[in-house]
C-alpha cells in the first residue's frame, strides 16, 4: 500500500501515543527517572515532539549530537495529542490552505501548536518520498504536555545506539526488527484540513 504524502505514523495504544525528543543528559536522565520533566526544562520556549522514531534519529544523529545525547520516548494521552493537532497552525504559508499570507501569520502568532511536515527517513536516515509530522508546542500546549498529557517517559538512547550499530555493520534486517512498530494513526481521527498543506 502506498504511503500518503503526509500522514501520522506512530507507536500508539488505545489511549496513548509515543513521541520522541532528545535532550542533554542533565534534562533527559532526570525526566526518564522521575517520569516528568525536571525544573531545568524550559516551559517558556517551543518544544518539538516527533511521532517518528527514525525522524528523531535523523534529527539527533542517533543520540550523538551535542545537546541531544539522551533520546526520550514520551508516552502521552491521545486526547492531548489530538487537542494539539486541532489547535495547530502550519509552520509555513501554503497557498490554497490559507486565504492569504497575512491570515496565516495571524493564525501562527496565536496558535499554541504548529505543524511541520518533513521527509520521513529510512534506516540509513536518507529521505523517503513522503513526510512525517513534527509538532511544535508553545504556551498553553507546553504546560498541558508536561502537566496533563505525559503518561510516562523512557530513555531509549541504548536502543538508538544498538540500532545505529547494526545499521553501521549493514545488518538492516536486525536493525528493522528493533524499530518501534509504528503504523498509520487511526482513521477514526482525520487530520484537520488546515494542516494538510
C-alpha positions as CSV (number, residue, x, y, z in Angstrom):
1,X,0.0,0.0,0.0
2,X,1.3,3.4,-0.9
3,X,2.1,5.8,1.9
4,X,0.1,9.1,2.0
5,X,2.2,12.1,1.1
6,X,1.5,13.5,4.6
7,X,0.5,11.1,7.4
8,X,0.9,10.4,11.0
9,X,2.7,7.1,11.6
10,X,3.3,6.3,15.3
11,X,3.6,3.8,18.0
12,X,0.3,4.0,19.8
13,X,-2.1,2.2,22.2
14,X,-5.8,2.6,22.9
15,X,-5.4,5.8,24.8
16,X,-1.8,6.9,24.3
17,X,0.7,7.7,21.6
18,X,4.5,7.8,21.8
19,X,6.5,10.8,20.7
20,X,10.2,11.4,20.7
21,X,12.5,14.2,21.9
22,X,16.3,14.4,22.6
23,X,17.9,16.4,25.3
24,X,21.2,16.9,27.2
25,X,21.7,14.1,29.9
26,X,21.1,16.8,32.5
27,X,17.5,17.1,31.4
28,X,16.9,13.7,29.7
29,X,18.0,11.4,32.5
30,X,16.1,13.1,35.4
31,X,13.0,13.2,33.1
32,X,13.2,9.4,32.4
33,X,14.0,8.6,36.1
34,X,11.1,10.7,37.5
35,X,8.6,10.3,34.7
36,X,8.3,14.1,34.4
37,X,10.4,16.9,33.0
38,X,12.7,18.5,35.6
39,X,12.8,22.1,36.7
40,X,15.7,22.8,34.2
41,X,13.3,22.0,31.3
42,X,12.2,25.3,29.8
43,X,8.5,25.8,29.7
44,X,8.7,29.3,28.1
45,X,10.1,28.1,24.8
46,X,8.7,26.0,22.0
47,X,9.3,22.2,22.3
48,X,9.0,19.9,19.3
49,X,7.7,16.4,19.5
50,X,8.1,13.7,16.8
51,X,6.0,10.5,16.4
52,X,8.6,9.1,14.0
53,X,11.5,7.3,15.7
54,X,13.7,7.4,12.6
55,X,13.0,11.1,12.0
56,X,14.1,11.7,15.6
57,X,17.3,9.7,14.9
58,X,17.9,11.9,11.9
59,X,17.5,15.0,14.0
60,X,19.7,13.9,16.9
61,X,22.2,11.8,15.0
62,X,21.3,8.6,16.8
63,X,21.8,10.5,20.1
64,X,25.3,11.7,19.3
65,X,24.7,15.4,18.5
66,X,25.7,17.8,21.2
67,X,22.8,18.7,23.4
68,X,20.8,15.7,22.1
69,X,22.6,12.8,23.7
70,X,19.6,11.5,25.6
71,X,16.7,10.3,23.5
72,X,13.3,10.1,25.2
73,X,10.2,8.2,24.3
74,X,7.4,10.2,25.8
75,X,4.0,8.4,26.0
76,X,1.2,11.0,26.0
77,X,-2.6,10.8,26.0
78,X,-4.2,10.7,22.6
79,X,-6.8,13.2,23.7
80,X,-4.0,15.7,24.4
81,X,-2.2,14.8,21.1
82,X,-5.4,15.4,19.1
83,X,-6.1,18.7,21.0
84,X,-2.6,19.8,19.9
85,X,-3.5,19.0,16.3
86,X,-6.9,20.7,16.5
87,X,-5.3,23.9,17.8
88,X,-2.3,23.9,15.4
89,X,-1.3,26.1,12.5
90,X,1.1,25.0,9.7
91,X,4.6,26.4,10.3
92,X,4.8,27.8,6.8
93,X,2.3,29.5,4.5
94,X,0.6,27.3,1.9
95,X,-1.4,28.8,-0.9
96,X,-4.9,27.2,-1.0
97,X,-4.8,26.2,2.7
98,X,-4.6,29.7,4.0
99,X,-6.6,32.6,2.4
100,X,-3.5,34.8,2.3
101,X,-0.1,35.2,4.0
102,X,-1.4,37.8,6.5
103,X,-4.1,35.5,7.7
104,X,-1.6,32.6,8.1
105,X,0.8,35.0,10.1
106,X,-2.1,35.9,12.4
107,X,-3.0,32.3,12.9
108,X,0.6,31.3,13.6
109,X,1.0,34.1,16.1
110,X,-1.9,32.9,18.3
111,X,-1.8,29.1,17.8
112,X,-0.4,27.2,20.8
113,X,0.9,24.5,18.4
114,X,2.3,24.3,15.0
115,X,2.7,21.5,12.4
116,X,5.7,20.9,10.2
117,X,5.9,18.2,7.6
118,X,9.4,16.8,6.9
119,X,10.6,14.0,4.8
120,X,10.4,10.6,6.6
121,X,13.7,8.8,6.9
122,X,14.9,5.2,6.3
123,X,17.3,3.2,8.4
124,X,20.3,5.0,6.7
125,X,18.5,8.3,7.5
126,X,18.0,9.0,3.9
127,X,14.8,10.9,2.9
128,X,11.8,9.0,1.8
129,X,9.2,10.3,-0.7
130,X,6.6,11.0,2.0
131,X,6.5,13.2,5.0
132,X,6.3,12.8,8.8
133,X,4.8,15.1,11.4
134,X,6.7,17.4,13.7
135,X,4.5,19.1,16.3
136,X,5.7,22.3,18.0
137,X,4.2,23.1,21.3
138,X,4.3,26.5,23.0
139,X,2.5,28.4,25.7
140,X,-0.6,26.5,26.9
141,X,0.3,23.5,24.9
142,X,3.7,23.1,26.7
143,X,2.0,23.3,30.1
144,X,-0.6,20.7,29.1
145,X,2.1,18.4,27.6
146,X,4.2,18.5,30.8
147,X,1.5,18.5,33.4
148,X,-1.5,16.7,31.9
149,X,-0.7,14.7,28.8
150,X,2.5,12.9,29.8
151,X,1.9,9.4,31.0
152,X,5.5,8.1,31.0
153,X,9.0,9.0,29.9
154,X,11.6,6.3,28.9
155,X,15.2,6.7,28.0
156,X,15.6,5.0,24.6
157,X,19.2,6.1,24.0
158,X,20.6,2.5,24.3
159,X,18.0,1.3,21.7
160,X,19.1,4.1,19.4
161,X,22.8,3.2,19.8
162,X,22.0,-0.5,19.2
163,X,20.1,0.1,16.0
164,X,22.7,2.5,14.8
165,X,25.4,-0.1,15.4
166,X,23.5,-2.7,13.4
167,X,23.0,-0.2,10.5
168,X,26.7,0.5,10.7
169,X,27.5,-3.2,10.1
170,X,24.9,-3.4,7.3
171,X,22.6,-5.7,9.2
172,X,19.4,-3.7,8.3
173,X,17.1,-6.7,8.9
174,X,18.1,-6.9,12.5
175,X,18.0,-3.2,12.9
176,X,14.5,-3.0,11.4
177,X,13.3,-5.7,13.9
178,X,14.3,-3.4,16.8
179,X,12.4,-0.4,15.5
180,X,9.2,0.7,17.3
181,X,6.2,-0.7,15.5
182,X,4.8,2.5,14.0
183,X,1.6,2.4,12.0
184,X,-0.8,4.9,10.5
185,X,-2.6,6.8,13.2
186,X,-6.2,5.5,13.3
187,X,-8.6,6.6,10.6
188,X,-11.1,7.5,13.3
189,X,-9.1,10.6,13.7
190,X,-8.8,12.5,10.4
191,X,-6.1,15.2,10.1
192,X,-7.8,18.6,10.0
193,X,-8.0,20.2,6.5
194,X,-6.0,23.3,7.7
195,X,-3.0,21.0,8.5
196,X,-2.8,19.1,5.2
197,X,-0.7,21.6,3.3
